[in-house]
Amino acid sequence: MQQRPVILAVVGDSAAGKTTLSTGIAAILGPDRVTTLSLDDYHRYSRAERERRCLTPLHPDCNHIELMEEHLHRLANGEPIVKPVYNHATGDFDGRQRLDPAPFIIAEGLLGLATPRLREPYHVKVFLDPPEELRERWKIQRDCVLRGYTPEQVRAEIARSRADSVEFIQPQRGWADLVVRFYPNGEGPDGHLNVRLVLRPTLTYPDLSPVLARQIQPPALRLRVGRDEGRLTEIFEIDGSISAAQAAAVEEVIWANLPGLSYLRPEQIGLYLHGRELRQSHALGLVQLLIAYQLLLRAGLRD
């Protein structure tokens, strides 16, 4: 590679929405221009061995952290890696796989911000922070539909992992440039989710004031200054009920800040699975676009 890749970290607890978010970002950037590094592949033990050792995947001792660091730095330098492959369906490993860097790299997983050396190569760091009740519902739905668990098994795993989540996953939130929190909008479990974005000043964001000023009441978009973890920051909220027209107006502002890149626009963003049904959320799509904007901005600034 002639140029080092731009790297995104997408971090959060199990079933926090990491893969759904990352898939949409990759669709915007262009799948052929993105390499996704699943940090779950660096689990040290199989599912059976974890149970025997009374360890959860959230614990650093259950992961090859040093190998994860080494591989991330190699990719950041434009070098290929040969990594292990963890199979979530079987709970075991499927040999090894060569992974080549692309112009953009998305590293998604549980512990992507856990050490200073892991945090070094990232250009943008995102932490997913849904309410615990919502995350547990997502985890039960995913693990039962896609991974062959029973609801009782998933609930038992959640209970076993709770202390490790507090000790090892949640502290990574403080290192993120952008904290994403999807939460229910009061329309029941099947309603579109609202989203709250903590926009920390380590990133530069597009000026959305023209769109915010033209809104009808009640507004679907709200930008305010508040405190998060004791720090003054901007907080951007998007209603899950935002209309396609309102979302399109925000998209136009974002793309206007990326001249010459309109060819990257996918036909649809904000897609997610509800059970086995594919649905679309305009709020999710805007979050994916705002993050892709940060990556495209950094790629352009280096040219």
C-alpha positions as YAML, in Angstrom:
chain: A
units: angstrom
residues:
- id: 1
  name: MET
  ca: [0.00, 0.00, 0.00]
- id: 2
  name: GLN
  ca: [1.24, 3.48, -0.84]
- id: 3
  name: GLN
  ca: [-0.66, 5.08, 2.02]
- id: 4
  name: ARG
  ca: [-1.38, 3.87, 5.51]
- id: 5
  name: PRO
  ca: [-5.02, 3.02, 6.21]
- id: 6
  name: VAL
  ca: [-7.48, 5.05, 8.22]
- id: 7
  name: ILE
  ca: [-8.56, 2.98, 11.22]
- id: 8
  name: LEU
  ca: [-11.84, 2.97, 13.15]
- id: 9
  name: ALA
  ca: [-12.41, 1.29, 16.51]
- id: 10
  name: VAL
  ca: [-15.95, 0.10, 17.26]
- id: 11
  name: VAL
  ca: [-16.06, -1.12, 20.86]
- id: 12
  name: GLY
  ca: [-18.80, -2.20, 23.23]
- id: 13
  name: ASP
  ca: [-20.21, -5.05, 25.26]
- id: 14
  name: SER
  ca: [-21.52, -8.25, 23.69]
- id: 15
  name: ALA
  ca: [-24.54, -7.56, 21.42]
- id: 16
  name: ALA
  ca: [-24.21, -3.78, 21.79]
- id: 17
  name: GLY
  ca: [-24.68, -3.38, 18.00]
- id: 18
  name: LYS
  ca: [-21.04, -3.30, 16.84]
- id: 19
  name: THR
  ca: [-21.47, -5.42, 13.72]
- id: 20
  name: THR
  ca: [-24.68, -3.68, 12.65]
- id: 21
  name: LEU
  ca: [-23.02, -0.27, 12.94]
- id: 22
  name: SER
  ca: [-19.82, -1.41, 11.21]
- id: 23
  name: THR
  ca: [-21.64, -3.04, 8.29]
- id: 24
  name: GLY
  ca: [-23.40, 0.21, 7.39]
- id: 25
  name: ILE
  ca: [-20.18, 2.22, 7.68]
- id: 26
  name: ALA
  ca: [-18.44, -0.23, 5.34]
- id: 27
  name: ALA
  ca: [-21.33, 0.09, 2.87]
- id: 28
  name: ILE
  ca: [-20.81, 3.87, 2.74]
- id: 29
  name: LEU
  ca: [-17.03, 3.67, 2.38]
- id: 30
  name: GLY
  ca: [-17.29, 0.91, -0.22]
- id: 31
  name: PRO
  ca: [-16.91, -2.73, 0.85]
- id: 32
  name: ASP
  ca: [-13.91, -3.22, -1.47]
- id: 33
  name: ARG
  ca: [-12.12, -0.36, 0.35]
- id: 34
  name: VAL
  ca: [-12.67, -1.74, 3.87]
- id: 35
  name: THR
  ca: [-10.99, -4.49, 5.87]
- id: 36
  name: THR
  ca: [-12.86, -5.54, 9.01]
- id: 37
  name: LEU
  ca: [-10.84, -6.97, 11.89]
- id: 38
  name: SER
  ca: [-12.98, -8.95, 14.34]
- id: 39
  name: LEU
  ca: [-11.28, -8.76, 17.72]
- id: 40
  name: ASP
  ca: [-13.31, -11.78, 18.87]
- id: 41
  name: ASP
  ca: [-10.86, -13.83, 16.79]
- id: 42
  name: TYR
  ca: [-8.26, -13.17, 19.48]
- id: 43
  name: HIS
  ca: [-10.07, -15.14, 22.17]
- id: 44
  name: ARG
  ca: [-7.50, -17.31, 23.94]
- id: 45
  name: TYR
  ca: [-9.83, -20.21, 24.74]
- id: 46
  name: SER
  ca: [-12.73, -22.09, 23.20]
- id: 47
  name: ARG
  ca: [-16.17, -21.79, 24.75]
- id: 48
  name: ALA
  ca: [-15.77, -25.12, 26.57]
- id: 49
  name: GLU
  ca: [-12.36, -24.17, 27.91]
- id: 50
  name: ARG
  ca: [-13.65, -20.79, 29.11]
- id: 51
  name: GLU
  ca: [-16.37, -22.53, 31.08]
- id: 52
  name: ARG
  ca: [-13.84, -24.93, 32.58]
- id: 53
  name: ARG
  ca: [-11.62, -22.02, 33.65]
- id: 54
  name: CYS
  ca: [-14.60, -19.89, 34.82]
- id: 55
  name: LEU
  ca: [-13.56, -17.06, 32.48]
- id: 56
  name: THR
  ca: [-15.71, -14.88, 30.25]
- id: 57
  name: PRO
  ca: [-14.69, -13.47, 26.82]
- id: 58
  name: LEU
  ca: [-14.80, -9.99, 28.38]
- id: 59
  name: HIS
  ca: [-11.80, -10.66, 30.61]
- id: 60
  name: PRO
  ca: [-8.38, -9.64, 29.18]
- id: 61
  name: ASP
  ca: [-6.91, -12.94, 30.43]
- id: 62
  name: CYS
  ca: [-9.29, -14.68, 28.03]
- id: 63
  name: ASN
  ca: [-7.81, -12.86, 25.00]
- id: 64
  name: HIS
  ca: [-4.48, -12.67, 23.20]
- id: 65
  name: ILE
  ca: [-4.12, -8.95, 23.86]
- id: 66
  name: GLU
  ca: [-0.45, -8.71, 22.81]
- id: 67
  name: LEU
  ca: [-1.14, -10.47, 19.51]
- id: 68
  name: MET
  ca: [-4.13, -8.18, 18.97]
- id: 69
  name: GLU
  ca: [-1.85, -5.17, 19.52]
- id: 70
  name: GLU
  ca: [0.81, -6.52, 17.18]
- id: 71
  name: HIS
  ca: [-1.63, -7.28, 14.38]
- id: 72
  name: LEU
  ca: [-3.38, -3.93, 14.65]
- id: 73
  name: HIS
  ca: [-0.05, -2.10, 14.38]
- id: 74
  name: ARG
  ca: [0.97, -4.21, 11.39]
- id: 75
  name: LEU
  ca: [-2.26, -3.37, 9.60]
- id: 76
  name: ALA
  ca: [-1.75, 0.29, 10.49]
- id: 77
  name: ASN
  ca: [1.64, 0.09, 8.74]
- id: 78
  name: GLY
  ca: [0.03, -1.38, 5.63]
- id: 79
  name: GLU
  ca: [1.25, -4.92, 6.30]
- id: 80
  name: PRO
  ca: [-0.85, -8.11, 5.98]
- id: 81
  name: ILE
  ca: [-1.43, -10.40, 8.96]
- id: 82
  name: VAL
  ca: [-2.30, -14.06, 9.49]
- id: 83
  name: LYS
  ca: [-4.80, -14.24, 12.34]
- id: 84
  name: PRO
  ca: [-6.85, -16.87, 14.15]
- id: 85
  name: VAL
  ca: [-10.54, -17.28, 13.33]
- id: 86
  name: TYR
  ca: [-13.10, -17.79, 16.13]
- id: 87
  name: ASN
  ca: [-16.36, -19.52, 15.17]
- id: 88
  name: HIS
  ca: [-19.28, -18.20, 17.24]
- id: 89
  name: ALA
  ca: [-21.55, -21.02, 16.07]
- id: 90
  name: THR
  ca: [-19.29, -23.78, 17.40]
- id: 91
  name: GLY
  ca: [-17.47, -21.85, 20.13]
- id: 92
  name: ASP
  ca: [-14.15, -23.10, 18.74]
- id: 93
  name: PHE
  ca: [-11.47, -21.99, 16.28]
- id: 94
  name: ASP
  ca: [-11.37, -22.49, 12.50]
- id: 95
  name: GLY
  ca: [-7.64, -22.34, 11.78]
- id: 96
  name: ARG
  ca: [-6.00, -19.15, 10.56]
- id: 97
  name: GLN
  ca: [-6.72, -16.54, 7.88]
- id: 98
  name: ARG
  ca: [-4.66, -13.99, 5.97]
- id: 99
  name: LEU
  ca: [-6.01, -10.45, 6.23]
- id: 100
  name: ASP
  ca: [-4.77, -7.70, 3.94]
- id: 101
  name: PRO
  ca: [-5.09, -4.01, 4.81]
- id: 102
  name: ALA
  ca: [-7.40, -1.76, 2.79]
- id: 103
  name: PRO
  ca: [-7.68, 2.05, 2.71]
- id: 104
  name: PHE
  ca: [-10.03, 1.78, 5.71]
- id: 105
  name: ILE
  ca: [-9.87, -0.70, 8.57]
- id: 106
  name: ILE
  ca: [-12.71, -1.28, 11.05]
- id: 107
  name: ALA
  ca: [-11.60, -3.05, 14.23]
- id: 108
  name: GLU
  ca: [-14.65, -4.17, 16.18]
- id: 109
  name: GLY
  ca: [-14.78, -6.03, 19.45]
- id: 110
  name: LEU
  ca: [-14.98, -6.10, 23.21]
- id: 111
  name: LEU
  ca: [-11.53, -4.85, 24.20]
- id: 112
  name: GLY
  ca: [-10.35, -2.67, 21.33]
- id: 113
  name: LEU
  ca: [-9.58, 0.31, 23.58]
- id: 114
  name: ALA
  ca: [-8.33, -1.66, 26.58]
- id: 115
  name: THR
  ca: [-4.61, -0.79, 26.44]
- id: 116
  name: PRO
  ca: [-2.58, 2.27, 25.42]
- id: 117
  name: ARG
  ca: [-0.90, 0.31, 22.59]
- id: 118
  name: LEU
  ca: [-4.27, -0.78, 21.21]
- id: 119
  name: ARG
  ca: [-5.51, 2.82, 21.23]
- id: 120
  name: GLU
  ca: [-2.49, 4.25, 19.39]
- id: 121
  name: PRO
  ca: [-3.30, 3.41, 15.74]
- id: 122
  name: TYR
  ca: [-6.93, 4.54, 15.67]
- id: 123
  name: HIS
  ca: [-8.03, 7.68, 13.88]
- id: 124
  name: VAL
  ca: [-11.60, 7.47, 15.23]
- id: 125
  name: LYS
  ca: [-12.78, 5.63, 18.35]
- id: 126
  name: VAL
  ca: [-16.46, 4.76, 18.87]
- id: 127
  name: PHE
  ca: [-18.04, 3.19, 21.94]
- id: 128
  name: LEU
  ca: [-21.55, 1.69, 21.84]
- id: 129
  name: ASP
  ca: [-23.43, 2.21, 25.10]
- id: 130
  name: PRO
  ca: [-27.05, 1.00, 24.90]
- id: 131
  name: PRO
  ca: [-29.12, 0.68, 28.10]
- id: 132
  name: GLU
  ca: [-28.46, -2.68, 29.71]
- id: 133
  name: GLU
  ca: [-32.06, -3.87, 29.33]
- id: 134
  name: LEU
  ca: [-31.94, -3.21, 25.57]
- id: 135
  name: ARG
  ca: [-28.54, -4.84, 25.14]
- id: 136
  name: GLU
  ca: [-29.68, -7.96, 26.98]
- id: 137
  name: ARG
  ca: [-32.76, -8.18, 24.75]
- id: 138
  name: TRP
  ca: [-30.54, -7.87, 21.67]
- id: 139
  name: LYS
  ca: [-28.19, -10.53, 23.02]
- id: 140
  name: ILE
  ca: [-30.97, -13.02, 23.73]
- id: 141
  name: GLN
  ca: [-32.45, -12.44, 20.28]
- id: 142
  name: ARG
  ca: [-29.09, -12.77, 18.46]
- id: 143
  name: ASP
  ca: [-27.67, -15.72, 20.38]
- id: 144
  name: CYS
  ca: [-30.88, -17.72, 20.15]
- id: 145
  name: VAL
  ca: [-31.46, -17.04, 16.45]
- id: 146
  name: LEU
  ca: [-27.88, -17.14, 15.15]
- id: 147
  name: ARG
  ca: [-25.79, -19.05, 17.71]
- id: 148
  name: GLY
  ca: [-28.04, -21.85, 18.91]
- id: 149
  name: TYR
  ca: [-28.43, -20.84, 22.56]
- id: 150
  name: THR
  ca: [-31.57, -21.09, 24.64]
- id: 151
  name: PRO
  ca: [-32.85, -17.93, 26.39]
- id: 152
  name: GLU
  ca: [-31.93, -19.46, 29.76]
- id: 153
  name: GLN
  ca: [-28.34, -20.06, 28.61]
- id: 154
  name: VAL
  ca: [-28.01, -16.47, 27.38]
- id: 155
  name: ARG
  ca: [-29.36, -15.04, 30.63]
- id: 156
  name: ALA
  ca: [-26.92, -17.18, 32.61]
- id: 157
  name: GLU
  ca: [-24.03, -15.93, 30.46]
- id: 158
  name: ILE
  ca: [-25.13, -12.32, 30.95]
- id: 159
  name: ALA
  ca: [-25.15, -12.84, 34.72]
- id: 160
  name: ARG
  ca: [-21.66, -14.42, 34.65]
- id: 161
  name: SER
  ca: [-20.29, -11.56, 32.55]
- id: 162
  name: ARG
  ca: [-21.75, -8.65, 34.48]
- id: 163
  name: ALA
  ca: [-18.78, -8.04, 36.80]
- id: 164
  name: ASP
  ca: [-16.27, -8.24, 33.90]
- id: 165
  name: SER
  ca: [-18.37, -5.80, 31.89]
- id: 166
  name: VAL
  ca: [-18.20, -3.25, 34.70]
- id: 167
  name: GLU
  ca: [-14.46, -3.78, 35.25]
- id: 168
  name: PHE
  ca: [-13.15, -4.14, 31.69]
- id: 169
  name: ILE
  ca: [-15.70, -3.01, 29.08]
- id: 170
  name: GLN
  ca: [-17.35, 0.12, 30.50]
- id: 171
  name: PRO
  ca: [-14.08, 1.95, 31.38]
- id: 172
  name: GLN
  ca: [-13.21, 2.00, 27.67]
- id: 173
  name: ARG
  ca: [-16.07, 4.46, 27.15]
- id: 174
  name: GLY
  ca: [-13.82, 7.21, 28.50]
- id: 175
  name: TRP
  ca: [-11.35, 6.76, 25.61]
- id: 176
  name: ALA
  ca: [-13.92, 7.13, 22.84]
- id: 177
  name: ASP
  ca: [-14.21, 10.13, 20.52]
- id: 178
  name: LEU
  ca: [-17.87, 9.34, 19.97]
- id: 179
  name: VAL
  ca: [-20.26, 7.54, 22.34]
- id: 180
  name: VAL
  ca: [-23.39, 6.11, 20.69]
- id: 181
  name: ARG
  ca: [-26.44, 5.24, 22.78]
- id: 182
  name: PHE
  ca: [-29.53, 3.79, 21.12]
- id: 183
  name: TYR
  ca: [-32.52, 3.70, 23.45]
- id: 184
  name: PRO
  ca: [-36.29, 2.99, 23.25]
- id: 185
  name: ASN
  ca: [-38.56, 5.79, 22.06]
- id: 186
  name: GLY
  ca: [-41.63, 4.66, 23.98]
- id: 187
  name: GLU
  ca: [-43.28, 2.91, 21.03]
- id: 188
  name: GLY
  ca: [-42.72, -0.60, 22.39]
- id: 189
  name: PRO
  ca: [-39.96, -3.11, 21.70]
- id: 190
  name: ASP
  ca: [-40.50, -3.05, 17.92]
- id: 191
  name: GLY
  ca: [-40.46, 0.74, 17.53]
- id: 192
  name: HIS
  ca: [-37.52, 2.58, 15.99]
- id: 193
  name: LEU
  ca: [-34.89, 3.53, 18.56]
- id: 194
  name: ASN
  ca: [-33.79, 7.05, 19.42]
- id: 195
  name: VAL
  ca: [-30.06, 7.71, 19.52]
- id: 196
  name: ARG
  ca: [-27.93, 10.00, 21.66]
- id: 197
  name: LEU
  ca: [-24.43, 10.86, 20.45]
- id: 198
  name: VAL
  ca: [-21.80, 12.25, 22.79]
- id: 199
  name: LEU
  ca: [-19.65, 14.35, 20.42]
- id: 200
  name: ARG
  ca: [-16.34, 14.71, 22.20]
- id: 201
  name: PRO
  ca: [-14.11, 17.57, 21.00]
- id: 202
  name: THR
  ca: [-11.37, 15.22, 19.75]
- id: 203
  name: LEU
  ca: [-13.30, 15.19, 16.43]
- id: 204
  name: THR
  ca: [-14.58, 17.94, 14.11]
- id: 205
  name: TYR
  ca: [-18.22, 17.68, 13.07]
- id: 206
  name: PRO
  ca: [-20.18, 19.13, 10.11]
- id: 207
  name: ASP
  ca: [-22.23, 22.26, 10.79]
- id: 208
  name: LEU
  ca: [-25.83, 21.05, 11.04]
- id: 209
  name: SER
  ca: [-27.27, 24.38, 12.21]
- id: 210
  name: PRO
  ca: [-29.10, 25.10, 8.90]
- id: 211
  name: VAL
  ca: [-30.99, 21.79, 9.18]
- id: 212
  name: LEU
  ca: [-31.69, 22.27, 12.89]
- id: 213
  name: ALA
  ca: [-33.10, 25.77, 12.25]
- id: 214
  name: ARG
  ca: [-35.54, 24.60, 9.58]
- id: 215
  name: GLN
  ca: [-37.21, 21.87, 11.62]
- id: 216
  name: ILE
  ca: [-40.92, 21.69, 12.24]
- id: 217
  name: GLN
  ca: [-42.14, 21.14, 15.81]
- id: 218
  name: PRO
  ca: [-41.52, 18.94, 17.64]
- id: 219
  name: PRO
  ca: [-37.94, 18.70, 16.36]
- id: 220
  name: ALA
  ca: [-36.52, 15.29, 15.43]
- id: 221
  name: LEU
  ca: [-32.95, 16.56, 15.88]
- id: 222
  name: ARG
  ca: [-31.58, 18.27, 18.98]
- id: 223
  name: LEU
  ca: [-28.08, 19.58, 19.65]
- id: 224
  name: ARG
  ca: [-27.13, 20.81, 23.10]
- id: 225
  name: VAL
  ca: [-24.14, 21.29, 25.36]
- id: 226
  name: GLY
  ca: [-23.99, 19.06, 28.41]
- id: 227
  name: ARG
  ca: [-21.65, 17.15, 30.67]
- id: 228
  name: ASP
  ca: [-20.54, 13.58, 30.17]
- id: 229
  name: GLU
  ca: [-18.23, 11.90, 32.70]
- id: 230
  name: GLY
  ca: [-17.61, 15.35, 34.15]
- id: 231
  name: ARG
  ca: [-16.53, 16.83, 30.81]
- id: 232
  name: LEU
  ca: [-18.28, 19.57, 28.88]
- id: 233
  name: THR
  ca: [-19.30, 18.25, 25.46]
- id: 234
  name: GLU
  ca: [-21.91, 18.48, 22.71]
- id: 235
  name: ILE
  ca: [-24.77, 16.00, 22.74]
- id: 236
  name: PHE
  ca: [-26.68, 15.30, 19.52]
- id: 237
  name: GLU
  ca: [-30.01, 13.47, 19.72]
- id: 238
  name: ILE
  ca: [-31.95, 11.93, 16.85]
- id: 239
  name: ASP
  ca: [-35.52, 10.68, 17.23]
- id: 240
  name: GLY
  ca: [-36.12, 7.17, 15.96]
- id: 241
  name: SER
  ca: [-39.25, 8.51, 14.24]
- id: 242
  name: ILE
  ca: [-37.25, 10.93, 12.05]
- id: 243
  name: SER
  ca: [-38.73, 11.00, 8.55]
- id: 244
  name: ALA
  ca: [-36.91, 10.04, 5.36]
- id: 245
  name: ALA
  ca: [-37.04, 13.70, 4.23]
- id: 246
  name: GLN
  ca: [-35.54, 14.98, 7.50]
- id: 247
  name: ALA
  ca: [-32.79, 12.36, 7.36]
- id: 248
  name: ALA
  ca: [-32.06, 13.24, 3.73]
- id: 249
  name: ALA
  ca: [-31.60, 16.91, 4.68]
- id: 250
  name: VAL
  ca: [-28.93, 15.95, 7.22]
- id: 251
  name: GLU
  ca: [-27.28, 13.64, 4.70]
- id: 252
  name: GLU
  ca: [-27.06, 16.48, 2.17]
- id: 253
  name: VAL
  ca: [-25.19, 18.67, 4.66]
- id: 254
  name: ILE
  ca: [-22.73, 15.89, 5.45]
- id: 255
  name: TRP
  ca: [-22.05, 15.04, 1.80]
- id: 256
  name: ALA
  ca: [-21.64, 18.75, 1.00]
- id: 257
  name: ASN
  ca: [-18.62, 18.68, 3.31]
- id: 258
  name: LEU
  ca: [-17.12, 15.81, 1.28]
- id: 259
  name: PRO
  ca: [-16.86, 17.24, -2.25]
- id: 260
  name: GLY
  ca: [-16.25, 14.71, -5.00]
- id: 261
  name: LEU
  ca: [-17.31, 11.71, -2.92]
- id: 262
  name: SER
  ca: [-21.01, 11.54, -3.70]
- id: 263
  name: TYR
  ca: [-20.36, 8.38, -5.73]
- id: 264
  name: LEU
  ca: [-19.91, 6.56, -2.42]
- id: 265
  name: ARG
  ca: [-23.56, 7.02, -1.44]
- id: 266
  name: PRO
  ca: [-25.19, 3.61, -1.02]
- id: 267
  name: GLU
  ca: [-28.83, 3.20, -1.97]
- id: 268
  name: GLN
  ca: [-29.77, 2.30, 1.58]
- id: 269
  name: ILE
  ca: [-28.07, 2.70, 4.92]
- id: 270
  name: GLY
  ca: [-29.37, 2.08, 8.41]
- id: 271
  name: LEU
  ca: [-30.24, -1.56, 7.75]
- id: 272
  name: TYR
  ca: [-30.51, -3.96, 10.68]
- id: 273
  name: LEU
  ca: [-31.85, -7.42, 11.48]
- id: 274
  name: HIS
  ca: [-34.92, -7.84, 13.65]
- id: 275
  name: GLY
  ca: [-34.86, -11.59, 14.21]
- id: 276
  name: ARG
  ca: [-34.38, -12.70, 10.61]
- id: 277
  name: GLU
  ca: [-36.23, -9.72, 9.12]
- id: 278
  name: LEU
  ca: [-34.22, -6.90, 7.52]
- id: 279
  name: ARG
  ca: [-35.43, -3.43, 8.54]
- id: 280
  name: GLN
  ca: [-34.24, 0.15, 8.10]
- id: 281
  name: SER
  ca: [-33.72, 2.95, 10.65]
- id: 282
  name: HIS
  ca: [-32.99, 6.49, 9.44]
- id: 283
  name: ALA
  ca: [-31.47, 7.32, 12.84]
- id: 284
  name: LEU
  ca: [-29.04, 4.41, 12.54]
- id: 285
  name: GLY
  ca: [-28.21, 5.44, 8.99]
- id: 286
  name: LEU
  ca: [-27.32, 8.97, 10.10]
- id: 287
  name: VAL
  ca: [-25.02, 7.63, 12.83]
- id: 288
  name: GLN
  ca: [-23.27, 5.41, 10.29]
- id: 289
  name: LEU
  ca: [-22.87, 8.35, 7.92]
- id: 290
  name: LEU
  ca: [-21.52, 10.69, 10.61]
- id: 291
  name: ILE
  ca: [-18.84, 8.12, 11.48]
- id: 292
  name: ALA
  ca: [-18.00, 7.42, 7.83]
- id: 293
  name: TYR
  ca: [-17.66, 11.20, 7.39]
- id: 294
  name: GLN
  ca: [-14.94, 11.24, 10.04]
- id: 295
  name: LEU
  ca: [-13.01, 8.50, 8.25]
- id: 296
  name: LEU
  ca: [-13.38, 10.08, 4.80]
- id: 297
  name: LEU
  ca: [-12.33, 13.43, 6.25]
- id: 298
  name: ARG
  ca: [-9.13, 11.92, 7.64]
- id: 299
  name: ALA
  ca: [-8.37, 10.14, 4.39]
- id: 300
  name: GLY
  ca: [-8.79, 13.41, 2.49]
- id: 301
  name: LEU
  ca: [-6.71, 15.46, 4.93]
- id: 302
  name: ARG
  ca: [-3.73, 13.17, 4.34]
- id: 303
  name: ASP
  ca: [-3.85, 13.31, 0.53]
...
